[in-house]
Amino acid sequence: MDLCRRGFQVSYIVTSSGFEVDFLAEHFDGRRHIIQAAADISNAETREREIRALVEAGRNEKGVELLLLNLSEESTVTREGLTIEILPAWKWLLDYNA
């Protein structure tokens, strides 16, 4: 709902390998975000699964910001030349400039 409130058109992505990504958010001003949401990414397998889907989607959708929302972790990771911002959902909801 917050993506819509911010003026984004929202859809989802299924990559060519069959990975599902929760949101492709496109703003009328041209900004594009690929967003994955997962409650807990402390488990290495869960974290890698979410990042793998974002990376594949990011390779196929050029010029997008990659974002992984979760309940508690905040960091930035780089994979295959793509930067993924990892943020707690509360922080994104309160003050993220999406």
C-alpha positions as CSV (number, residue, x, y, z in Angstrom):
1,M,0.0,0.0,0.0
2,D,2.8,2.4,0.8
3,L,4.3,2.0,-2.7
4,C,0.9,3.1,-4.1
5,R,0.7,6.0,-1.7
6,R,4.1,7.1,-2.9
7,G,2.8,7.2,-6.5
8,F,4.3,3.9,-7.8
9,Q,2.6,1.5,-10.1
10,V,3.2,-2.0,-8.7
11,S,3.6,-5.4,-10.2
12,Y,5.8,-8.4,-9.6
13,I,8.5,-10.3,-11.5
14,V,9.1,-13.9,-12.3
15,T,12.6,-14.3,-13.6
16,S,13.5,-16.6,-16.5
17,S,14.8,-19.1,-13.9
18,G,11.5,-19.1,-12.1
19,F,12.4,-16.9,-9.1
20,E,9.6,-14.7,-7.8
21,V,10.3,-11.1,-6.8
22,D,7.7,-9.4,-4.7
23,F,7.5,-5.9,-6.2
24,L,8.5,-4.1,-9.3
25,A,7.7,-0.5,-8.5
26,E,7.7,2.1,-11.3
27,H,7.2,5.8,-10.6
28,F,5.9,8.3,-13.2
29,D,9.2,10.2,-13.0
30,G,11.1,7.1,-14.2
31,R,12.4,5.7,-10.9
32,R,12.2,2.0,-10.7
33,H,12.7,-0.3,-7.7
34,I,12.8,-4.1,-7.4
35,I,11.8,-5.0,-3.8
36,Q,11.9,-8.3,-2.0
37,A,10.3,-8.6,1.4
38,A,11.2,-11.3,3.9
39,A,10.5,-11.2,7.7
40,D,13.7,-12.9,8.8
41,I,16.8,-13.2,6.7
42,S,19.2,-14.3,9.5
43,N,19.1,-17.9,8.1
44,A,21.8,-18.1,5.4
45,E,19.7,-20.1,3.0
46,T,16.8,-17.6,3.2
47,R,19.1,-14.7,2.8
48,E,20.7,-16.2,-0.3
49,R,17.4,-17.1,-1.8
50,E,16.1,-13.6,-1.5
51,I,19.3,-12.0,-2.8
52,R,19.6,-14.5,-5.7
53,A,16.1,-13.5,-6.9
54,L,16.9,-9.8,-6.7
55,V,20.2,-10.3,-8.6
56,E,18.6,-12.2,-11.4
57,A,15.8,-9.6,-11.7
58,G,18.3,-6.8,-11.5
59,R,20.3,-8.2,-14.4
60,N,17.1,-8.3,-16.5
61,E,15.8,-4.9,-15.5
62,K,18.5,-2.3,-16.1
63,G,18.6,0.9,-14.1
64,V,16.6,-0.2,-11.1
65,E,17.3,0.1,-7.4
66,L,17.4,-3.3,-5.6
67,L,16.0,-3.4,-2.1
68,L,15.5,-6.2,0.4
69,L,13.1,-5.3,3.3
70,N,13.1,-7.4,6.5
71,L,12.3,-7.0,10.2
72,S,15.7,-6.0,11.6
73,E,18.9,-6.1,9.4
74,E,20.4,-3.0,7.7
75,S,23.3,-3.4,5.4
76,T,24.4,-3.2,1.8
77,V,25.6,-6.1,-0.3
78,T,27.1,-6.2,-3.8
79,R,26.7,-9.2,-6.1
80,E,27.6,-9.5,-9.7
81,G,28.2,-5.7,-9.8
82,L,24.7,-5.0,-8.5
83,T,24.1,-3.2,-5.1
84,I,21.3,-4.4,-2.9
85,E,20.2,-2.2,0.0
86,I,19.0,-4.2,2.9
87,L,16.7,-2.3,5.3
88,P,14.3,-2.9,8.2
89,A,10.8,-2.4,6.9
90,W,10.0,0.1,9.6
91,K,12.9,2.3,8.6
92,W,11.8,2.2,4.9
93,L,8.2,3.0,5.9
94,L,9.2,6.0,8.0
95,D,12.0,7.7,6.1
96,Y,13.2,6.0,3.0
97,N,13.2,8.2,-0.1
98,A,11.5,5.8,-2.4
